[in-house]
Amino acid sequence: MNLRYALASAAVAALMAGSGIAPVFAETPPNMLVIANRIDDIKTFDPAETFEFAGSDVNRNVYEKLVNFDPLDLDAGYQPALAESWEISADGLTITFTMAEGHVFSSGNPVTAKDAEFSLRRAVLLNKTPAFILTQFGFTADNVEETIVAPDDATLVLTLDKPYAVSFVLNCLTSTIGGIVDMKAVMENEVEGDMGNAWLRTNTVGSGPYKVMDWKPNESVLMDLNPNYGGETPAMERVIVQHIQESATQRLQLQRGDIDVARNLSPEDVAGLSEVEGVKIVDELRGRLMYWSANQKVEMLADPKVVEALKWATDYTGMADSFLKGQYTVHQAFLPLTFLGALEEKPFDFDLEKAKAALAESGYPECGPIKISVRDAQERLDIGQSLQNTWGQIGCEVELIVGTGAQTLDRYRAREHDIYLGAWGPDYPDPNTNAGTFAINPDNSDEAGATGLLAWRNAWGIPEMSETTLAAVVENDTEKRKEMYLALQGEHQMVSPFGVMFQKIEQNGMRANVENFVAGGATTAVSYWVITK
C-alpha cells in the first residue's frame, strides 16, 4: 500500500470512529469510494439468507450469479455471467447452463458448476427468508439432488415443476439468493451441519469484484478488491460504507469532501446541496415502495372497514408535497412503475369524511389502540407521525413503536406487529417479484415459519388470490399476463390489508467527480465496480 493510500485510509478510519482529528486530505483518494448510508438493517452477508436493502448492496458486489445485470445498461435485462449460455428443453421443464471460464473465488478456488449446484441446493435446504424465490419453482429439500444437478464442472441442469416463462426463472436467478459461493471454503467452516451459515454471516467468499474485509454492525462495512476477479479491474480499490443516520450529517460530510456519496438526504438537504460547488444530485426512480400493512391476527384490524378507513385517512399528497418532496411519488399498487402490468390508478385520497363513514360501518367505531412499528429513519418517522396525526383525526389512538431496522423486521417476520410501516423492493425484474409476496399466501399457519411472503407476515389468508397469482407466472402471452396483473392489483388495492403509498425516487448526493454511480434502478442493487472518479 502506498503512503498516500495508507494515510487516506487512516483518515477515513478516524472519521468513522468519530475522531475529532481533521482529515489528512480535503477529499477522498481517487481509488477509494466512501459512502454514507443507513446500514443498520444488515443481519448477514450469506446470500442464502440476506433479504435486506443494505445487505443486498454488499452482496451484489461480492457474489456473482449465473446471470446478472449490466449496471450501465439495466434496460437490457439479464445477461450471461457465471453461465455463458443456456438451453431450454422442448417441454420447458429443464434449463441447462454452460459455465463460463475464468471466474475465480476470492479464496483462489475456480468457480465450477459444482459450486453453483451446492449454492442453489444450499439455499433451498437452509430455507431462510428468501428461499421462496427458488422453491416457487418446485425445488424442495427432498428433491434438490434430482432437480439441481451438475453432471460435470461445466454444466448445471435445473429441472422445474412447471414450464414457466424462461425470463421469469432467469430473472429470479439475478436476485441475491442466486449468489454463488465457494463450496470448499464454506464447508471447511461448517458448524453442526449449518452448511457454513454462521460463518457466511460475517465472512464472504464470492467471485465478484469485491470481498468484505471488515463489518462493524451499525457502524461500517469495508470492502477491498477481490484479487482473483475475472473482470476488468475496478477503479475503486476500496469501498467504505459508513452508517450515518442523520441526513444533516451526511450533507455536512459531503460538503467537506469527507465522503463521496450521501444516500439518505432529506429533501431539505438535497435543496441545500443543489447550489454547492463540487456537489451534484442524481435522481433515480427505484422499485422500492413505501407501505403500511395491518396484521390480520389483530381482531380490529381484520375488519375490512377499519382498514378502508385507514386508507382514506392517509394524507398521500400532503406527505409527497412536503417532507417527501422530490423523493417519493404517490403510488398505490404493489407493482412499481416500469414493471410489466404496473397499475397507475390511485383510488384513495385523503378524505376524512369517507374515512369516518367507513369506520362507522365497522365493528370498531372508536378505532384503537393501534401500534405502528416503524424503523428509526427520518422519512419513516415522518410518515409514521403523519399517520398518527391523520388517523387520530378519525378517532384512532395511535402509538409509534420505534426500533432499528433489524428490530422492526424481526417483529414483522414474527407476526407480532399491529401496523408495520416499511419499504419493499423487488428482488428481480418480473411482476411476480411483488405479486408473489403481496398477493400469495399458500399456508397461513404459524407453522409455515417466517417466510418472505408479506401476505403471510400479515396473516392474510387468500387462497383464491393465490391461485390467480400462480396462474400469471405460467402465462406465456405477454399481453394476457399484463392484464392479469392489472386486474390482480385492482382487487388488491380494495380488499387487502396493505396501504401502498409511495414509490421511491432516490436522490443521491455525490461529489462532482463521481461517475457511473448506479443505485440499481427498479431492478437490482448498487454496483460499485463501474464507478470512477
C-alpha positions as CSV (number, residue, x, y, z in Angstrom):
1,M,0.0,0.0,0.0
2,N,1.5,3.4,-1.0
3,L,1.9,6.1,1.6
4,R,-0.9,8.3,0.3
5,Y,-3.3,5.4,0.3
6,A,-2.3,4.4,3.8
7,L,-2.7,7.9,5.2
8,A,-6.1,8.4,3.5
9,S,-7.3,5.1,4.9
10,A,-6.2,6.2,8.4
11,A,-8.0,9.5,8.0
12,V,-11.2,7.8,6.9
13,A,-10.9,5.3,9.8
14,A,-10.5,8.1,12.2
15,L,-13.6,9.8,10.8
16,M,-15.6,6.6,11.0
17,A,-14.6,6.1,14.7
18,G,-15.9,9.6,15.5
19,S,-12.5,11.1,16.0
20,G,-12.1,14.8,16.2
21,I,-8.9,14.6,14.1
22,A,-9.1,16.6,10.9
23,P,-8.9,14.6,7.7
24,V,-5.5,14.4,6.1
25,F,-6.9,15.3,2.7
26,A,-9.7,17.6,1.6
27,E,-11.1,14.8,-0.5
28,T,-11.1,11.0,-0.5
29,P,-8.3,9.4,-2.7
30,P,-9.0,8.6,-6.3
31,N,-9.0,4.8,-5.7
32,M,-11.3,4.8,-2.7
33,L,-15.1,5.3,-2.5
34,V,-16.6,6.4,0.7
35,I,-20.4,6.3,1.1
36,A,-22.7,7.4,3.8
37,N,-25.8,5.1,4.1
38,R,-28.1,3.7,6.7
39,I,-26.9,0.1,7.1
40,D,-28.4,-0.8,10.4
41,D,-30.6,-3.4,8.7
42,I,-27.6,-5.7,7.8
43,K,-28.1,-9.0,9.6
44,T,-25.9,-11.3,7.4
45,F,-23.9,-11.5,4.2
46,D,-24.9,-15.1,3.4
47,P,-26.6,-14.9,0.0
48,A,-28.9,-17.7,1.1
49,E,-30.2,-15.5,3.9
50,T,-29.7,-11.9,3.0
51,F,-33.0,-10.1,2.4
52,E,-32.4,-6.5,3.5
53,F,-31.5,-3.5,1.4
54,A,-28.0,-2.7,2.7
55,G,-27.1,-6.3,2.8
56,S,-28.2,-6.8,-0.8
57,D,-26.0,-3.8,-1.8
58,V,-22.9,-5.6,-0.4
59,N,-23.9,-9.0,-1.9
60,R,-24.3,-7.6,-5.4
61,N,-20.6,-6.5,-5.3
62,V,-19.3,-9.7,-3.7
63,Y,-21.1,-12.6,-5.3
64,E,-21.6,-13.3,-9.0
65,K,-24.7,-15.2,-10.3
66,L,-25.4,-17.4,-13.2
67,V,-27.0,-14.4,-14.9
68,N,-26.8,-10.8,-13.9
69,F,-27.4,-7.2,-15.0
70,D,-25.1,-4.8,-16.7
71,P,-25.3,-1.8,-14.3
72,L,-24.7,0.6,-17.2
73,D,-27.5,-1.0,-19.3
74,L,-30.2,-2.1,-16.9
75,D,-32.9,-1.9,-19.6
76,A,-31.1,-4.7,-21.4
77,G,-32.3,-7.2,-18.8
78,Y,-30.4,-10.3,-17.6
79,Q,-27.2,-11.2,-19.3
80,P,-24.7,-14.1,-19.1
81,A,-22.4,-14.0,-16.1
82,L,-21.1,-17.2,-14.5
83,A,-23.1,-19.1,-17.1
84,E,-22.0,-18.2,-20.6
85,S,-25.1,-19.8,-22.2
86,W,-28.2,-21.9,-21.5
87,E,-30.6,-24.2,-23.4
88,I,-34.3,-24.9,-22.7
89,S,-35.8,-28.4,-23.2
90,A,-38.7,-28.8,-25.6
91,D,-41.2,-29.3,-22.7
92,G,-39.9,-26.2,-21.0
93,L,-39.1,-28.1,-17.8
94,T,-35.3,-28.2,-18.0
95,I,-32.7,-25.4,-18.3
96,T,-29.1,-26.5,-19.0
97,F,-26.4,-23.9,-18.2
98,T,-22.9,-24.0,-19.6
99,M,-20.5,-22.3,-17.2
100,A,-18.1,-19.6,-18.4
101,E,-14.4,-20.0,-17.8
102,G,-12.1,-17.6,-16.0
103,H,-14.1,-17.0,-12.8
104,V,-12.3,-17.4,-9.5
105,F,-13.4,-17.0,-5.9
106,S,-11.6,-14.7,-3.6
107,S,-10.2,-17.8,-1.9
108,G,-8.3,-18.7,-5.2
109,N,-10.6,-21.7,-6.0
110,P,-12.0,-21.7,-9.5
111,V,-15.8,-21.4,-9.9
112,T,-17.4,-24.6,-11.2
113,A,-20.9,-25.9,-11.8
114,K,-20.4,-27.9,-8.7
115,D,-20.3,-24.7,-6.7
116,A,-23.5,-23.5,-8.4
117,E,-25.2,-26.8,-7.6
118,F,-24.1,-26.5,-4.0
119,S,-25.1,-22.9,-3.7
120,L,-28.6,-23.3,-5.0
121,R,-29.2,-26.6,-3.2
122,R,-27.9,-25.0,0.0
123,A,-30.3,-22.0,-0.3
124,V,-33.2,-24.4,-0.6
125,L,-32.0,-26.7,2.3
126,L,-31.3,-23.8,4.7
127,N,-34.8,-22.4,3.9
128,K,-34.1,-18.9,5.1
129,T,-36.3,-15.9,4.5
130,P,-35.6,-15.5,0.7
131,A,-35.8,-19.3,-0.1
132,F,-39.2,-18.9,-1.6
133,I,-37.6,-17.2,-4.7
134,L,-36.2,-20.7,-5.6
135,T,-38.8,-23.0,-4.0
136,Q,-41.5,-21.4,-6.1
137,F,-40.1,-23.5,-9.0
138,G,-40.7,-26.7,-7.2
139,F,-37.3,-27.2,-5.6
140,T,-37.6,-28.8,-2.1
141,A,-35.3,-30.3,0.5
142,D,-36.4,-33.7,-0.7
143,N,-35.8,-33.3,-4.4
144,V,-32.8,-30.9,-4.8
145,E,-30.4,-33.8,-5.5
146,E,-32.5,-34.6,-8.6
147,T,-33.7,-31.1,-9.7
148,I,-30.4,-29.1,-9.2
149,V,-27.6,-31.2,-10.7
150,A,-24.1,-30.5,-12.0
151,P,-23.2,-33.6,-14.0
152,D,-19.7,-32.1,-14.5
153,D,-17.7,-29.0,-13.7
154,A,-19.0,-27.1,-16.7
155,T,-22.7,-28.0,-16.7
156,L,-25.6,-27.2,-14.4
157,V,-29.1,-28.6,-15.0
158,L,-32.3,-27.2,-13.3
159,T,-35.5,-29.2,-13.6
160,L,-38.6,-27.2,-12.9
161,D,-42.1,-28.4,-11.7
162,K,-43.9,-26.4,-14.5
163,P,-42.9,-24.9,-17.8
164,Y,-42.5,-21.3,-16.5
165,A,-41.7,-18.4,-18.7
166,V,-37.9,-18.6,-19.1
167,S,-37.5,-14.9,-18.4
168,F,-39.2,-15.4,-15.0
169,V,-36.8,-18.1,-14.0
170,L,-33.7,-16.2,-15.1
171,N,-34.9,-13.0,-13.5
172,C,-35.2,-14.8,-10.2
173,L,-31.6,-16.1,-10.5
174,T,-30.4,-12.5,-10.6
175,S,-31.7,-12.0,-7.0
176,T,-29.3,-12.1,-4.0
177,I,-30.2,-15.7,-3.3
178,G,-28.7,-16.6,-6.7
179,G,-25.2,-15.6,-5.5
180,I,-22.7,-18.5,-6.0
181,V,-20.4,-19.3,-3.0
182,D,-17.2,-21.3,-2.8
183,M,-18.3,-24.8,-1.8
184,K,-14.9,-25.9,-0.5
185,A,-14.3,-22.7,1.6
186,V,-17.8,-22.7,3.0
187,M,-17.8,-26.4,4.0
188,E,-14.5,-26.0,5.7
189,N,-16.3,-23.6,8.0
190,E,-19.4,-25.7,8.6
191,V,-20.5,-26.0,12.2
192,E,-23.0,-28.6,13.4
193,G,-24.5,-29.1,9.9
194,D,-25.2,-25.4,9.2
195,M,-23.6,-25.6,5.8
196,G,-21.4,-22.6,6.7
197,N,-24.3,-20.3,7.5
198,A,-22.9,-18.9,10.7
199,W,-19.5,-18.3,9.1
200,L,-21.0,-16.6,6.0
201,R,-23.0,-14.2,8.1
202,T,-19.8,-12.3,8.8
203,N,-17.4,-13.5,6.0
204,T,-17.7,-13.5,2.3
205,V,-16.2,-15.9,-0.3
206,G,-17.5,-14.9,-3.8
207,S,-16.1,-14.3,-7.2
208,G,-17.4,-10.8,-7.6
209,P,-15.3,-7.6,-7.8
210,Y,-15.0,-7.1,-4.0
211,K,-14.7,-9.0,-0.8
212,V,-15.7,-7.8,2.7
213,M,-12.7,-7.1,4.9
214,D,-14.5,-5.8,8.0
215,W,-18.0,-5.2,9.2
216,K,-18.9,-3.4,12.4
217,P,-22.7,-3.7,12.8
218,N,-24.4,-0.3,12.8
219,E,-21.1,1.4,12.0
220,S,-19.4,0.4,8.8
221,V,-18.6,-2.1,6.1
222,L,-15.2,-2.2,4.4
223,M,-14.7,-3.9,1.1
224,D,-11.5,-4.4,-0.9
225,L,-10.9,-5.7,-4.4
226,N,-11.1,-9.4,-4.9
227,P,-7.6,-10.0,-6.3
228,N,-8.9,-13.0,-8.3
229,Y,-11.8,-11.1,-10.0
230,G,-12.0,-12.2,-13.6
231,G,-13.5,-9.0,-15.0
232,E,-11.9,-5.6,-15.7
233,T,-10.2,-4.3,-12.5
234,P,-12.5,-1.7,-10.9
235,A,-11.2,1.9,-10.4
236,M,-12.3,1.8,-6.8
237,E,-9.9,-0.4,-5.0
238,R,-11.6,0.1,-1.6
239,V,-15.2,0.8,-0.7
240,I,-16.2,2.0,2.7
241,V,-19.9,2.3,3.6
242,Q,-20.4,4.3,6.8
243,H,-23.6,4.1,8.8
244,I,-24.6,7.7,9.2
245,Q,-28.2,8.0,10.3
246,E,-28.8,11.8,10.1
247,S,-29.3,13.5,6.8
248,A,-27.7,16.7,8.1
249,T,-24.5,14.8,9.0
250,Q,-24.3,13.2,5.6
251,R,-24.8,16.6,3.9
252,L,-22.0,18.2,6.0
253,Q,-19.6,15.4,5.3
254,L,-20.3,15.5,1.6
255,Q,-19.8,19.3,1.5
256,R,-16.4,18.9,3.3
257,G,-15.3,16.1,0.9
258,D,-15.1,13.5,3.7
259,I,-17.4,11.2,1.7
260,D,-18.1,10.7,-2.0
261,V,-21.7,9.8,-1.8
262,A,-24.6,10.5,0.5
263,R,-27.6,8.2,0.1
264,N,-30.1,9.3,2.7
265,L,-30.5,13.0,2.2
266,S,-33.8,14.7,3.2
267,P,-35.5,17.0,0.6
268,E,-34.3,20.0,2.6
269,D,-30.7,18.8,2.5
270,V,-31.0,18.0,-1.2
271,A,-32.2,21.5,-1.8
272,G,-29.3,22.9,0.3
273,L,-26.7,21.0,-1.7
274,S,-28.1,21.9,-5.1
275,E,-26.0,25.0,-5.4
276,V,-22.9,23.8,-3.6
277,E,-19.8,23.8,-5.8
278,G,-18.3,20.4,-6.3
279,V,-21.5,18.5,-5.5
280,K,-24.3,17.1,-7.7
281,I,-27.6,15.4,-7.1
282,V,-28.5,12.4,-9.2
283,D,-32.2,11.2,-9.3
284,E,-33.1,7.6,-10.0
285,L,-36.5,6.0,-9.9
286,R,-36.3,2.9,-7.8
287,G,-38.6,-0.1,-7.4
288,R,-38.9,0.5,-3.7
289,L,-42.4,1.0,-2.3
290,M,-43.4,2.6,1.0
291,Y,-46.4,1.0,2.5
292,W,-48.2,0.1,5.8
293,S,-49.8,-3.2,6.5
294,A,-52.3,-4.4,9.1
295,N,-51.8,-7.7,11.0
296,Q,-54.9,-9.8,10.4
297,K,-54.3,-11.5,13.7
298,V,-55.4,-8.3,15.4
299,E,-59.2,-8.6,15.6
300,M,-59.9,-4.9,15.0
301,L,-57.5,-4.7,12.0
302,A,-59.1,-7.8,10.5
303,D,-62.3,-5.7,10.0
304,P,-62.1,-4.6,6.3
305,K,-64.0,-1.4,7.1
306,V,-61.3,-0.4,9.6
307,V,-58.6,-0.9,7.0
308,E,-60.6,1.0,4.4
309,A,-60.9,3.9,6.9
310,L,-57.2,4.0,7.5
311,K,-56.6,4.1,3.7
312,W,-58.9,7.1,3.3
313,A,-57.3,8.8,6.4
314,T,-53.8,8.7,4.8
315,D,-52.6,12.0,3.5
316,Y,-50.8,10.8,0.4
317,T,-50.4,14.1,-1.5
318,G,-49.7,16.1,1.7
319,M,-46.7,13.9,2.5
320,A,-45.4,13.7,-1.0
321,D,-45.6,17.5,-1.4
322,S,-43.9,18.3,1.9
323,F,-41.3,16.3,3.8
324,L,-41.1,13.7,1.0
325,K,-40.9,16.2,-1.8
326,G,-38.8,15.0,-4.8
327,Q,-38.0,11.7,-3.2
328,Y,-41.3,9.8,-3.4
329,T,-44.2,9.8,-5.9
330,V,-47.7,8.7,-4.8
331,H,-48.3,5.2,-5.9
332,Q,-50.9,2.8,-4.6
333,A,-50.3,-0.6,-6.3
334,F,-47.9,-3.4,-5.4
335,L,-46.1,-3.3,-8.7
336,P,-43.7,-0.4,-9.2
337,L,-43.9,1.8,-12.2
338,T,-41.7,0.5,-15.1
339,F,-42.8,-3.1,-14.3
340,L,-44.9,-5.2,-16.7
341,G,-48.6,-4.6,-15.7
342,A,-47.9,-1.8,-13.2
343,L,-51.3,-0.2,-12.2
344,E,-51.2,3.6,-12.3
345,E,-54.7,4.1,-10.8
346,K,-54.8,5.7,-7.3
347,P,-58.3,5.1,-5.9
348,F,-57.6,6.6,-2.4
349,D,-57.0,10.2,-1.4
350,F,-57.1,12.0,1.9
351,D,-60.8,12.1,2.7
352,L,-61.7,12.2,6.4
353,E,-65.5,12.1,5.7
354,K,-65.1,8.8,3.8
355,A,-62.8,7.5,6.5
356,K,-65.2,8.3,9.2
357,A,-68.1,6.8,7.3
358,A,-66.1,3.5,6.8
359,L,-65.2,3.4,10.4
360,A,-68.8,4.0,11.5
361,E,-69.8,0.9,9.4
362,S,-67.1,-1.2,11.1
363,G,-67.4,-3.2,14.3
364,Y,-64.8,-0.8,15.9
365,P,-66.1,2.8,15.5
366,E,-63.7,4.0,18.3
367,C,-60.7,2.7,16.4
368,G,-57.8,1.9,18.8
369,P,-55.4,1.5,20.2
370,I,-53.1,0.9,17.3
371,K,-49.3,0.5,17.5
372,I,-47.3,1.3,14.4
373,S,-43.9,-0.5,14.2
374,V,-41.5,1.9,12.4
375,R,-37.8,2.0,11.8
376,D,-35.7,4.8,13.3
377,A,-35.1,6.6,10.0
378,Q,-36.2,10.1,9.4
379,E,-38.6,9.7,6.4
380,R,-40.3,6.7,8.1
381,L,-40.7,8.6,11.4
382,D,-42.1,11.5,9.5
383,I,-44.6,9.2,7.7
384,G,-45.4,7.5,11.0
385,Q,-46.1,10.8,12.6
386,S,-48.3,11.9,9.7
387,L,-50.4,8.6,10.0
388,Q,-50.6,9.1,13.8
389,N,-51.9,12.6,13.2
390,T,-54.4,11.9,10.4
391,W,-55.6,8.6,11.8
392,G,-56.1,10.4,15.1
393,Q,-58.4,12.8,13.3
394,I,-60.9,9.9,12.9
395,G,-60.6,8.9,16.5
396,C,-57.8,6.3,16.4
397,E,-55.4,6.2,19.3
398,V,-52.0,5.6,17.7
399,E,-48.6,4.9,19.2
400,L,-45.3,4.7,17.3
401,I,-43.1,1.7,18.3
402,V,-39.6,2.8,17.1
403,G,-36.7,0.5,16.6
404,T,-33.7,-0.3,14.4
405,G,-34.2,-1.9,11.0
406,A,-33.3,-5.3,12.4
407,Q,-35.7,-4.9,15.4
408,T,-38.7,-3.9,13.4
409,L,-38.1,-6.6,10.8
410,D,-37.8,-9.3,13.5
411,R,-41.1,-8.2,15.0
412,Y,-42.7,-8.1,11.5
413,R,-41.4,-11.5,10.5
414,A,-42.7,-13.0,13.8
415,R,-46.2,-11.5,13.1
416,E,-46.1,-9.6,16.3
417,H,-47.0,-6.1,14.9
418,D,-50.3,-4.2,14.7
419,I,-49.3,-1.9,11.8
420,Y,-46.0,-2.3,10.1
421,L,-44.6,0.8,8.3
422,G,-41.9,-0.1,5.9
423,A,-40.4,-0.4,2.5
424,W,-40.3,-3.2,-0.1
425,G,-38.1,-3.5,-3.0
426,P,-38.3,-6.0,-5.9
427,D,-35.9,-9.0,-5.9
428,Y,-35.9,-9.4,-9.7
429,P,-37.4,-7.5,-12.6
430,D,-40.5,-9.6,-13.1
431,P,-44.0,-8.7,-11.9
432,N,-44.1,-11.9,-9.8
433,T,-41.4,-10.4,-7.6
434,N,-44.1,-8.4,-5.8
435,A,-47.2,-10.3,-6.8
436,G,-45.7,-13.4,-5.3
437,T,-45.3,-11.8,-1.9
438,F,-48.1,-9.2,-1.7
439,A,-50.8,-11.4,-3.2
440,I,-49.9,-15.0,-2.4
441,N,-50.1,-17.0,0.8
442,P,-50.4,-20.7,0.3
443,D,-50.1,-21.6,4.0
444,N,-51.3,-19.0,6.6
445,S,-50.5,-21.1,9.6
446,D,-47.9,-20.1,12.2
447,E,-46.1,-23.4,11.4
448,A,-45.3,-22.1,7.9
449,G,-42.5,-20.2,9.5
450,A,-41.0,-16.8,8.9
451,T,-41.3,-16.5,5.1
452,G,-40.6,-13.6,2.8
453,L,-44.3,-13.5,1.9
454,L,-45.8,-10.3,3.1
455,A,-49.3,-11.7,2.9
456,W,-48.2,-14.4,5.4
457,R,-46.4,-11.8,7.6
458,N,-49.8,-10.1,7.9
459,A,-51.7,-13.3,8.5
460,W,-53.8,-12.6,5.4
461,G,-55.2,-15.9,4.1
462,I,-56.1,-15.6,0.4
463,P,-56.4,-19.0,-1.3
464,E,-58.3,-17.7,-4.4
465,M,-56.0,-14.7,-5.0
466,S,-53.0,-17.0,-4.5
467,E,-54.3,-19.2,-7.4
468,T,-54.7,-16.2,-9.6
469,T,-51.2,-15.1,-8.8
470,L,-49.8,-18.6,-9.6
471,A,-51.7,-18.7,-12.9
472,A,-50.0,-15.5,-14.0
473,V,-46.4,-16.9,-13.8
474,V,-47.2,-19.6,-16.4
475,E,-48.9,-17.3,-18.9
476,N,-46.6,-17.0,-21.9
477,D,-48.7,-14.4,-23.7
478,T,-47.2,-11.2,-22.5
479,E,-50.3,-9.1,-23.1
480,K,-52.6,-11.5,-21.3
481,R,-50.1,-11.7,-18.4
482,K,-50.1,-7.9,-18.2
483,E,-53.9,-7.8,-18.0
484,M,-53.9,-10.4,-15.3
485,Y,-51.6,-8.3,-13.1
486,L,-53.6,-5.2,-13.7
487,A,-56.8,-6.9,-12.5
488,L,-55.0,-8.5,-9.6
489,Q,-53.7,-5.1,-8.4
490,G,-57.1,-3.5,-8.8
491,E,-58.6,-6.1,-6.5
492,H,-55.7,-6.0,-4.1
493,Q,-56.0,-2.2,-3.7
494,M,-59.6,-2.5,-2.4
495,V,-59.5,-5.7,-0.3
496,S,-56.0,-6.1,1.1
497,P,-54.7,-5.1,4.5
498,F,-51.9,-3.2,2.6
499,G,-51.8,0.5,2.3
500,V,-49.3,1.1,-0.5
501,M,-48.5,4.9,-0.5
502,F,-45.3,5.8,-2.5
503,Q,-42.6,4.7,-4.9
504,K,-39.1,5.8,-4.3
505,I,-37.2,8.4,-6.2
506,E,-33.7,8.1,-4.9
507,Q,-31.8,11.4,-4.7
508,N,-28.2,10.6,-4.1
509,G,-25.8,13.5,-3.4
510,M,-22.3,13.0,-4.6
511,R,-19.0,14.8,-5.3
512,A,-19.0,16.1,-8.9
513,N,-16.1,13.8,-9.9
514,V,-18.1,10.6,-9.1
515,E,-19.2,8.9,-12.4
516,N,-21.3,5.8,-13.1
517,F,-23.0,5.6,-9.7
518,V,-26.0,3.4,-10.4
519,A,-28.2,2.7,-7.4
520,G,-29.9,-0.2,-9.2
521,G,-32.9,1.4,-10.8
522,A,-36.1,-0.6,-10.2
523,T,-34.5,-3.9,-10.7
524,T,-31.4,-4.5,-8.6
525,A,-28.9,-3.1,-6.1
526,V,-26.0,-0.7,-6.3
527,S,-22.9,-1.5,-8.4
528,Y,-19.6,-0.2,-7.1
529,W,-17.3,-1.8,-9.7
530,V,-18.2,0.5,-12.6
531,I,-17.7,3.8,-10.6
532,T,-14.9,6.1,-11.4
533,K,-13.7,9.4,-10.1
